[in-house]
Amino acid sequence: MTAVRLIAAAVLVLLSMTPAFAQLSPLRYGTWILNVAKSNYDPGPPPMSQKRTEELVGGAMKTSVEGVDARGNRIAYEFAVPADGKDHPVTGVGMPYGSDTIAMIVLDSYTLDATFKKGGTVMGTAHAVMSKDGRTLTVTSKSQANGQTTNNVTVWEKGDGGNEVRSRTAR
């Protein structure tokens, strides 16, 4: 009986150390504005503007993104994803890499990884790191979607809830 309890305790300790059980800092939630001037789009061009709102809803991170792409087309998509590493739907227009699902894992309180898929095929990945003060979110994304390689680093700043959309013309 003692050996069973010892093994159970060891398993619980190991499980509590895995990224799947990590929680994002509460600073992560709120409105984020893309700072196009500080971001790098390879090959480009960058979008004109983007705003994302993130909130914790029922154990999942709900993200809503809106903005205008480089051609002047509307961007408006959303997803609600628990950090379970499983695919969850993305709906709307202007989704990253034309994806229809996203899977997410939380690495620590400030870091998460996401995988975007379309029809089960990986279209791109993103590695998001929030600053310790919760004011800046840096997302490094890579893709081989639609025959084109992209390597982007986007810098998001915490919005003030007012007129927070910054366009690339306002640099």
ChimeraX commands (.cxc) that place a marker at each C-alpha (Angstrom):
marker #1 position 0.00,0.00,0.00 radius 0.5
marker #1 position 2.84,2.42,0.82 radius 0.5
marker #1 position 4.48,1.77,-2.57 radius 0.5
marker #1 position 1.21,2.56,-4.35 radius 0.5
marker #1 position 0.90,5.88,-2.50 radius 0.5
marker #1 position 4.51,6.76,-3.26 radius 0.5
marker #1 position 4.03,6.05,-6.98 radius 0.5
marker #1 position 0.77,8.02,-7.03 radius 0.5
marker #1 position 2.47,10.98,-5.34 radius 0.5
marker #1 position 5.37,10.83,-7.83 radius 0.5
marker #1 position 2.95,10.79,-10.78 radius 0.5
marker #1 position 1.07,13.80,-9.40 radius 0.5
marker #1 position 4.33,15.73,-8.99 radius 0.5
marker #1 position 5.41,14.91,-12.54 radius 0.5
marker #1 position 2.03,15.86,-14.00 radius 0.5
marker #1 position 2.04,19.18,-12.17 radius 0.5
marker #1 position 5.39,20.02,-13.80 radius 0.5
marker #1 position 4.24,19.45,-17.39 radius 0.5
marker #1 position 3.37,22.39,-19.67 radius 0.5
marker #1 position -0.21,21.17,-20.18 radius 0.5
marker #1 position -0.93,22.14,-16.58 radius 0.5
marker #1 position 0.76,25.57,-16.75 radius 0.5
marker #1 position -1.52,28.61,-16.48 radius 0.5
marker #1 position -1.12,31.86,-18.36 radius 0.5
marker #1 position -0.54,34.99,-16.33 radius 0.5
marker #1 position -3.73,37.06,-15.87 radius 0.5
marker #1 position -1.80,39.92,-17.51 radius 0.5
marker #1 position -2.22,38.05,-20.82 radius 0.5
marker #1 position -5.92,38.88,-21.00 radius 0.5
marker #1 position -7.20,42.14,-22.44 radius 0.5
marker #1 position -6.74,44.09,-25.66 radius 0.5
marker #1 position -3.52,43.95,-27.69 radius 0.5
marker #1 position -2.68,46.32,-30.55 radius 0.5
marker #1 position -0.26,45.35,-33.31 radius 0.5
marker #1 position 2.67,47.76,-33.51 radius 0.5
marker #1 position 3.39,47.43,-37.22 radius 0.5
marker #1 position 6.51,49.65,-37.03 radius 0.5
marker #1 position 8.16,47.33,-34.48 radius 0.5
marker #1 position 7.08,44.14,-36.29 radius 0.5
marker #1 position 8.94,42.34,-39.08 radius 0.5
marker #1 position 7.12,40.61,-41.93 radius 0.5
marker #1 position 9.18,38.37,-44.18 radius 0.5
marker #1 position 8.32,38.53,-47.00 radius 0.5
marker #1 position 5.64,41.15,-46.27 radius 0.5
marker #1 position 3.83,43.39,-46.76 radius 0.5
marker #1 position 2.43,43.88,-43.23 radius 0.5
marker #1 position -1.24,44.37,-42.46 radius 0.5
marker #1 position -2.50,47.92,-42.14 radius 0.5
marker #1 position -3.80,47.29,-38.61 radius 0.5
marker #1 position -4.79,44.56,-36.18 radius 0.5
marker #1 position -6.31,44.41,-32.72 radius 0.5
marker #1 position -6.74,41.26,-30.67 radius 0.5
marker #1 position -8.80,40.73,-27.55 radius 0.5
marker #1 position -8.00,37.78,-25.31 radius 0.5
marker #1 position -10.05,36.56,-22.37 radius 0.5
marker #1 position -10.36,33.45,-20.25 radius 0.5
marker #1 position -13.69,31.75,-20.91 radius 0.5
marker #1 position -14.49,28.41,-19.28 radius 0.5
marker #1 position -10.87,27.26,-19.09 radius 0.5
marker #1 position -10.13,28.30,-22.68 radius 0.5
marker #1 position -8.39,31.35,-24.09 radius 0.5
marker #1 position -10.89,33.12,-26.34 radius 0.5
marker #1 position -9.17,35.30,-28.92 radius 0.5
marker #1 position -10.90,37.72,-31.28 radius 0.5
marker #1 position -8.85,39.46,-33.97 radius 0.5
marker #1 position -9.95,42.33,-36.18 radius 0.5
marker #1 position -8.14,44.60,-38.57 radius 0.5
marker #1 position -7.25,45.34,-42.16 radius 0.5
marker #1 position -4.74,43.34,-44.22 radius 0.5
marker #1 position -2.13,44.81,-46.60 radius 0.5
marker #1 position -4.63,44.85,-49.50 radius 0.5
marker #1 position -7.33,46.63,-47.51 radius 0.5
marker #1 position -9.39,43.48,-46.83 radius 0.5
marker #1 position -11.14,42.98,-43.52 radius 0.5
marker #1 position -9.64,40.63,-40.92 radius 0.5
marker #1 position -12.12,39.29,-38.35 radius 0.5
marker #1 position -11.65,35.85,-36.83 radius 0.5
marker #1 position -11.89,34.17,-33.46 radius 0.5
marker #1 position -11.21,30.97,-31.58 radius 0.5
marker #1 position -11.58,29.58,-28.07 radius 0.5
marker #1 position -8.80,27.17,-27.21 radius 0.5
marker #1 position -7.93,25.29,-24.03 radius 0.5
marker #1 position -4.21,24.52,-23.67 radius 0.5
marker #1 position -4.76,20.84,-24.46 radius 0.5
marker #1 position -2.72,20.50,-27.66 radius 0.5
marker #1 position -5.83,19.44,-29.59 radius 0.5
marker #1 position -7.26,21.08,-32.71 radius 0.5
marker #1 position -10.08,23.59,-32.18 radius 0.5
marker #1 position -11.97,25.57,-34.86 radius 0.5
marker #1 position -11.03,29.05,-36.08 radius 0.5
marker #1 position -13.90,30.98,-37.64 radius 0.5
marker #1 position -14.19,34.23,-39.58 radius 0.5
marker #1 position -12.24,35.92,-42.37 radius 0.5
marker #1 position -8.51,36.50,-42.78 radius 0.5
marker #1 position -7.43,33.56,-40.61 radius 0.5
marker #1 position -3.68,32.98,-40.33 radius 0.5
marker #1 position -2.49,30.85,-43.27 radius 0.5
marker #1 position -6.11,30.18,-44.28 radius 0.5
marker #1 position -6.31,27.78,-41.34 radius 0.5
marker #1 position -9.48,26.21,-40.00 radius 0.5
marker #1 position -8.11,24.91,-36.67 radius 0.5
marker #1 position -5.63,25.89,-33.97 radius 0.5
marker #1 position -4.00,23.80,-31.24 radius 0.5
marker #1 position -2.28,25.44,-28.28 radius 0.5
marker #1 position 0.00,24.46,-25.43 radius 0.5
marker #1 position 1.11,26.71,-22.58 radius 0.5
marker #1 position 4.82,26.43,-21.82 radius 0.5
marker #1 position 4.82,28.73,-18.80 radius 0.5
marker #1 position 2.88,31.73,-17.44 radius 0.5
marker #1 position 4.24,34.00,-20.20 radius 0.5
marker #1 position 4.77,31.64,-23.15 radius 0.5
marker #1 position 2.58,29.56,-25.46 radius 0.5
marker #1 position 2.94,27.68,-28.72 radius 0.5
marker #1 position 0.21,27.36,-31.34 radius 0.5
marker #1 position -0.15,25.22,-34.45 radius 0.5
marker #1 position -2.49,26.27,-37.27 radius 0.5
marker #1 position -3.93,23.63,-39.60 radius 0.5
marker #1 position -6.18,23.49,-42.63 radius 0.5
marker #1 position -7.88,20.19,-43.39 radius 0.5
marker #1 position -5.56,18.49,-40.91 radius 0.5
marker #1 position -2.37,19.77,-42.59 radius 0.5
marker #1 position -0.05,22.04,-40.60 radius 0.5
marker #1 position -0.05,25.47,-42.23 radius 0.5
marker #1 position 2.01,27.39,-39.67 radius 0.5
marker #1 position 3.24,27.72,-36.11 radius 0.5
marker #1 position 3.48,30.57,-33.63 radius 0.5
marker #1 position 5.54,31.05,-30.47 radius 0.5
marker #1 position 4.14,33.85,-28.27 radius 0.5
marker #1 position 6.06,35.40,-25.36 radius 0.5
marker #1 position 4.59,38.08,-23.12 radius 0.5
marker #1 position 6.89,40.43,-21.22 radius 0.5
marker #1 position 6.95,40.00,-17.44 radius 0.5
marker #1 position 5.22,43.39,-17.00 radius 0.5
marker #1 position 2.38,42.31,-19.31 radius 0.5
marker #1 position 2.76,45.29,-21.66 radius 0.5
marker #1 position 4.31,43.60,-24.73 radius 0.5
marker #1 position 3.50,40.38,-26.57 radius 0.5
marker #1 position 6.00,39.14,-29.17 radius 0.5
marker #1 position 4.84,36.44,-31.58 radius 0.5
marker #1 position 7.30,34.61,-33.83 radius 0.5
marker #1 position 5.47,32.73,-36.57 radius 0.5
marker #1 position 6.57,30.50,-39.41 radius 0.5
marker #1 position 4.69,29.02,-42.32 radius 0.5
marker #1 position 5.07,27.07,-45.54 radius 0.5
marker #1 position 1.46,27.80,-46.51 radius 0.5
marker #1 position 0.31,28.13,-50.09 radius 0.5
marker #1 position 3.81,27.51,-51.46 radius 0.5
marker #1 position 5.25,30.54,-49.69 radius 0.5
marker #1 position 7.60,30.58,-46.70 radius 0.5
marker #1 position 6.92,33.26,-44.09 radius 0.5
marker #1 position 8.96,34.22,-41.04 radius 0.5
marker #1 position 7.23,36.97,-39.10 radius 0.5
marker #1 position 7.90,38.60,-35.75 radius 0.5
marker #1 position 4.94,40.67,-34.59 radius 0.5
marker #1 position 5.00,43.01,-31.61 radius 0.5
marker #1 position 1.74,43.66,-29.79 radius 0.5
marker #1 position 1.23,46.28,-27.10 radius 0.5
marker #1 position -1.43,46.33,-24.41 radius 0.5
marker #1 position -4.33,48.52,-25.54 radius 0.5
marker #1 position -5.97,51.18,-23.41 radius 0.5
marker #1 position -9.54,50.24,-24.29 radius 0.5
marker #1 position -10.05,53.43,-26.27 radius 0.5
marker #1 position -8.94,54.31,-29.77 radius 0.5
marker #1 position -6.17,51.73,-29.82 radius 0.5
marker #1 position -5.86,50.54,-33.43 radius 0.5
marker #1 position -2.52,51.73,-34.81 radius 0.5
marker #1 position -2.12,51.59,-38.55 radius 0.5
marker #1 position 1.12,51.34,-40.51 radius 0.5
marker #1 position 0.46,54.85,-41.81 radius 0.5
marker #1 position 0.60,56.20,-38.26 radius 0.5
marker #1 position 4.26,55.32,-37.72 radius 0.5
marker link #1:1,2 radius 0.2
marker link #1:2,3 radius 0.2
marker link #1:3,4 radius 0.2
marker link #1:4,5 radius 0.2
marker link #1:5,6 radius 0.2
marker link #1:6,7 radius 0.2
marker link #1:7,8 radius 0.2
marker link #1:8,9 radius 0.2
marker link #1:9,10 radius 0.2
marker link #1:10,11 radius 0.2
marker link #1:11,12 radius 0.2
marker link #1:12,13 radius 0.2
marker link #1:13,14 radius 0.2
marker link #1:14,15 radius 0.2
marker link #1:15,16 radius 0.2
marker link #1:16,17 radius 0.2
marker link #1:17,18 radius 0.2
marker link #1:18,19 radius 0.2
marker link #1:19,20 radius 0.2
marker link #1:20,21 radius 0.2
marker link #1:21,22 radius 0.2
marker link #1:22,23 radius 0.2
marker link #1:23,24 radius 0.2
marker link #1:24,25 radius 0.2
marker link #1:25,26 radius 0.2
marker link #1:26,27 radius 0.2
marker link #1:27,28 radius 0.2
marker link #1:28,29 radius 0.2
marker link #1:29,30 radius 0.2
marker link #1:30,31 radius 0.2
marker link #1:31,32 radius 0.2
marker link #1:32,33 radius 0.2
marker link #1:33,34 radius 0.2
marker link #1:34,35 radius 0.2
marker link #1:35,36 radius 0.2
marker link #1:36,37 radius 0.2
marker link #1:37,38 radius 0.2
marker link #1:38,39 radius 0.2
marker link #1:39,40 radius 0.2
marker link #1:40,41 radius 0.2
marker link #1:41,42 radius 0.2
marker link #1:42,43 radius 0.2
marker link #1:43,44 radius 0.2
marker link #1:44,45 radius 0.2
marker link #1:45,46 radius 0.2
marker link #1:46,47 radius 0.2
marker link #1:47,48 radius 0.2
marker link #1:48,49 radius 0.2
marker link #1:49,50 radius 0.2
marker link #1:50,51 radius 0.2
marker link #1:51,52 radius 0.2
marker link #1:52,53 radius 0.2
marker link #1:53,54 radius 0.2
marker link #1:54,55 radius 0.2
marker link #1:55,56 radius 0.2
marker link #1:56,57 radius 0.2
marker link #1:57,58 radius 0.2
marker link #1:58,59 radius 0.2
marker link #1:59,60 radius 0.2
marker link #1:60,61 radius 0.2
marker link #1:61,62 radius 0.2
marker link #1:62,63 radius 0.2
marker link #1:63,64 radius 0.2
marker link #1:64,65 radius 0.2
marker link #1:65,66 radius 0.2
marker link #1:66,67 radius 0.2
marker link #1:67,68 radius 0.2
marker link #1:68,69 radius 0.2
marker link #1:69,70 radius 0.2
marker link #1:70,71 radius 0.2
marker link #1:71,72 radius 0.2
marker link #1:72,73 radius 0.2
marker link #1:73,74 radius 0.2
marker link #1:74,75 radius 0.2
marker link #1:75,76 radius 0.2
marker link #1:76,77 radius 0.2
marker link #1:77,78 radius 0.2
marker link #1:78,79 radius 0.2
marker link #1:79,80 radius 0.2
marker link #1:80,81 radius 0.2
marker link #1:81,82 radius 0.2
marker link #1:82,83 radius 0.2
marker link #1:83,84 radius 0.2
marker link #1:84,85 radius 0.2
marker link #1:85,86 radius 0.2
marker link #1:86,87 radius 0.2
marker link #1:87,88 radius 0.2
marker link #1:88,89 radius 0.2
marker link #1:89,90 radius 0.2
marker link #1:90,91 radius 0.2
marker link #1:91,92 radius 0.2
marker link #1:92,93 radius 0.2
marker link #1:93,94 radius 0.2
marker link #1:94,95 radius 0.2
marker link #1:95,96 radius 0.2
marker link #1:96,97 radius 0.2
marker link #1:97,98 radius 0.2
marker link #1:98,99 radius 0.2
marker link #1:99,100 radius 0.2
marker link #1:100,101 radius 0.2
marker link #1:101,102 radius 0.2
marker link #1:102,103 radius 0.2
marker link #1:103,104 radius 0.2
marker link #1:104,105 radius 0.2
marker link #1:105,106 radius 0.2
marker link #1:106,107 radius 0.2
marker link #1:107,108 radius 0.2
marker link #1:108,109 radius 0.2
marker link #1:109,110 radius 0.2
marker link #1:110,111 radius 0.2
marker link #1:111,112 radius 0.2
marker link #1:112,113 radius 0.2
marker link #1:113,114 radius 0.2
marker link #1:114,115 radius 0.2
marker link #1:115,116 radius 0.2
marker link #1:116,117 radius 0.2
marker link #1:117,118 radius 0.2
marker link #1:118,119 radius 0.2
marker link #1:119,120 radius 0.2
marker link #1:120,121 radius 0.2
marker link #1:121,122 radius 0.2
marker link #1:122,123 radius 0.2
marker link #1:123,124 radius 0.2
marker link #1:124,125 radius 0.2
marker link #1:125,126 radius 0.2
marker link #1:126,127 radius 0.2
marker link #1:127,128 radius 0.2
marker link #1:128,129 radius 0.2
marker link #1:129,130 radius 0.2
marker link #1:130,131 radius 0.2
marker link #1:131,132 radius 0.2
marker link #1:132,133 radius 0.2
marker link #1:133,134 radius 0.2
marker link #1:134,135 radius 0.2
marker link #1:135,136 radius 0.2
marker link #1:136,137 radius 0.2
marker link #1:137,138 radius 0.2
marker link #1:138,139 radius 0.2
marker link #1:139,140 radius 0.2
marker link #1:140,141 radius 0.2
marker link #1:141,142 radius 0.2
marker link #1:142,143 radius 0.2
marker link #1:143,144 radius 0.2
marker link #1:144,145 radius 0.2
marker link #1:145,146 radius 0.2
marker link #1:146,147 radius 0.2
marker link #1:147,148 radius 0.2
marker link #1:148,149 radius 0.2
marker link #1:149,150 radius 0.2
marker link #1:150,151 radius 0.2
marker link #1:151,152 radius 0.2
marker link #1:152,153 radius 0.2
marker link #1:153,154 radius 0.2
marker link #1:154,155 radius 0.2
marker link #1:155,156 radius 0.2
marker link #1:156,157 radius 0.2
marker link #1:157,158 radius 0.2
marker link #1:158,159 radius 0.2
marker link #1:159,160 radius 0.2
marker link #1:160,161 radius 0.2
marker link #1:161,162 radius 0.2
marker link #1:162,163 radius 0.2
marker link #1:163,164 radius 0.2
marker link #1:164,165 radius 0.2
marker link #1:165,166 radius 0.2
marker link #1:166,167 radius 0.2
marker link #1:167,168 radius 0.2
marker link #1:168,169 radius 0.2
marker link #1:169,170 radius 0.2
marker link #1:170,171 radius 0.2
view
